[in-house]
Amino acid sequence: MTSPPKHYQSQSESPHCNKLVNRLNLASLSLRPRWRVMVLGHHSVGKSAFVVRFLTRRFIGDYDPKLERCYPVNTTLNGDHVMLELLDSGGHHLEDGSQSDLEAKIRWADAFILLYSVTDKCSFDECCRLRFLIGYNKRRRRHLFGSAFGNSHGLSAEIMGSSSSVILVANKVDQVEDRMVSTEEGEKRSRDLGCDLFFEISVREEVDVAKRVMEDLYFRWKYNQSHHHHHHLPQQQPQHPVATTPNGSTHHFGRRCLETFAGRCSANKSNSMDVISEREDGALPISLSLESPLPDVATDNISLEDKFRSRASTEGSLNFRNKRGIHRCVQPATPHLDQPGVPATCNIINKRPARRMSISLRGASSAF
Ligand SMILES: Nc1nc2c(ncn2[C@@H]2O[C@H](COP(=O)(O)OP(=O)(O)OP(=O)(O)O)[C@@H](O)[C@H]2O)c(=O)[nH]1
């Protein structure tokens, strides 16, 4: 007796269909764009604590200080399914001289969380150097791709490196007694460095804080991407671009935005207009400070950077620059130090050893 043919209630119940659906799901997973986020900062500012808080919602007191890991994770941010790769960069790059390693990772990432501790002024200052490296490496990547293939080949904003987002995050605000960096200083630094957002948090005290930071970074990154895609359109843009959150509320962005958890409202700056809006989860209000449009970091004139780069390098060497009064001779286009006709003074100047410099000391005048 033959068994009755099996009837499937819907097509998707058939084993063949299931296989196909599974394959399609896998394909859509692999096609889903990866979002690569790098957490960087001085050592012991709480990078690992932040990452682990985001991944597990737990706070673990101590980690291996040399810990440097990339965590691939499928997650949901603002209602979007995201294939996130989260890199905890470790803080040892400052000591062991793996500068090029750090720069390679910066070129890899799409978005950055610059972390410092409010109890550590050094970590606050270190953000300047790291922000410079981010700006420099992103422009370099864009410049390399741009000069090699040209923009007309439709390279994505992501590849061109101009849609990356950087946020400044002050951690350990629970240590009120030991605070060395005020909220105002943090906000000012965030503006000076051209960061997209500023947060003050305590990874130890707040369970969902890492998730909220990541969601706002993701929101901001998406906005930057869409803004960049339309950047070259000649049509008039609104003076303050408008973006819509998944829950339908509207945010206005200037070049610089501020957000403070601690104050629950943005600091009022002259020449700025504040928009207060509720977060999606209603937990904390977001306040965005709108300012007059500032030059876009990504579209800075590359020749300006070359000018700076020709003097300062991230390897720490500073090329000699003639000062008024020291310049005693006109150097040949291709200086030949031991050329018979070149006066001795020139040789002395040219043979001067390369000086060392610290990029962090250059402050806000650097090309971020
Ligand atoms: N009070 C307080 N301590 C914190 C907070 N976040 C992290 N810590 C502590 O700060 C110390 C350093 O935290 P880590 O997460 O290891 O810092 P890190 O930046 O990853 O350090 P490196 O890997 O050495 O670069 C640990 O003892 C944490 O427990 C916080 O929000 N408040």
The ligand as an SDF file (V2000), in Angstrom:
LIG
                    3D

 32 34  0  0  0  0  0  0  0  0999 V2000
   34.8250   53.2840   38.5150 N   0  0  0  0  0  0  0  0  0  0  0  0
   34.7980   52.7960   37.2590 C   0  0  0  0  0  0  0  0  0  0  0  0
   35.7450   51.9250   36.8680 N   0  0  0  0  0  0  0  0  0  0  0  0
   35.6990   51.4730   35.6120 C   0  0  0  0  0  0  0  0  0  0  0  0
   34.6810   51.8550   34.7010 C   0  0  0  0  0  0  0  0  0  0  0  0
   34.9280   51.2400   33.5310 N   0  0  0  0  0  0  0  0  0  0  0  0
   36.0300   50.5010   33.6850 C   0  0  0  0  0  0  0  0  0  0  0  0
   36.4970   50.6220   34.9380 N   0  0  0  0  0  0  0  0  0  0  0  0
   37.6830   50.0010   35.5260 C   0  0  0  0  0  0  0  0  0  0  0  0
   38.8290   50.5190   34.8700 O   0  0  0  0  0  0  0  0  0  0  0  0
   39.8430   49.5210   34.8060 C   0  0  0  0  0  0  0  0  0  0  0  0
   40.3280   49.3990   33.3710 C   0  0  0  0  0  0  0  0  0  0  0  0
   39.2700   48.8790   32.6040 O   0  0  0  0  0  0  0  0  0  0  0  0
   39.5580   48.1330   31.2160 P   0  0  0  0  0  0  0  0  0  0  0  0
   38.2490   47.8330   30.5930 O   0  0  0  0  0  0  0  0  0  0  0  0
   40.5080   47.0110   31.4090 O   0  0  0  0  0  0  0  0  0  0  0  0
   40.2990   49.3130   30.4370 O   0  0  0  0  0  0  0  0  0  0  0  0
   40.9940   49.2180   28.9970 P   0  0  0  0  0  0  0  0  0  0  0  0
   40.8870   50.5670   28.4100 O   0  0  0  0  0  0  0  0  0  0  0  0
   40.4360   48.0890   28.2110 O   0  0  0  0  0  0  0  0  0  0  0  0
   42.4790   48.9320   29.4070 O   0  0  0  0  0  0  0  0  0  0  0  0
   43.6670   48.3900   28.4410 P   0  0  0  0  0  0  0  0  0  0  0  0
   43.2130   47.0830   27.8700 O   0  0  0  0  0  0  0  0  0  0  0  0
   44.8450   48.3020   29.3560 O   0  0  0  0  0  0  0  0  0  0  0  0
   43.8800   49.4160   27.3980 O   0  0  0  0  0  0  0  0  0  0  0  0
   39.2340   48.2410   35.3360 C   0  0  0  0  0  0  0  0  0  0  0  0
   39.6510   48.0540   36.6530 O   0  0  0  0  0  0  0  0  0  0  0  0
   37.7470   48.5030   35.2880 C   0  0  0  0  0  0  0  0  0  0  0  0
   37.0740   47.8130   36.3190 O   0  0  0  0  0  0  0  0  0  0  0  0
   33.6720   52.7690   35.1630 C   0  0  0  0  0  0  0  0  0  0  0  0
   32.7470   53.1800   34.4650 O   0  0  0  0  0  0  0  0  0  0  0  0
   33.8030   53.2020   36.4530 N   0  0  0  0  0  0  0  0  0  0  0  0
  1  2  1  0
  2  3  2  0
  2 32  1  0
  3  4  1  0
  4  5  2  0
  4  8  1  0
  5  6  1  0
  5 30  1  0
  6  7  2  0
  7  8  1  0
  8  9  1  0
  9 10  1  0
  9 28  1  0
 10 11  1  0
 11 12  1  0
 11 26  1  0
 12 13  1  0
 13 14  1  0
 14 15  2  0
 14 16  1  0
 14 17  1  0
 17 18  1  0
 18 19  2  0
 18 20  1  0
 18 21  1  0
 21 22  1  0
 22 23  2  0
 22 24  1  0
 22 25  1  0
 26 27  1  0
 26 28  1  0
 28 29  1  0
 30 31  2  0
 30 32  1  0
M  END
$$$$
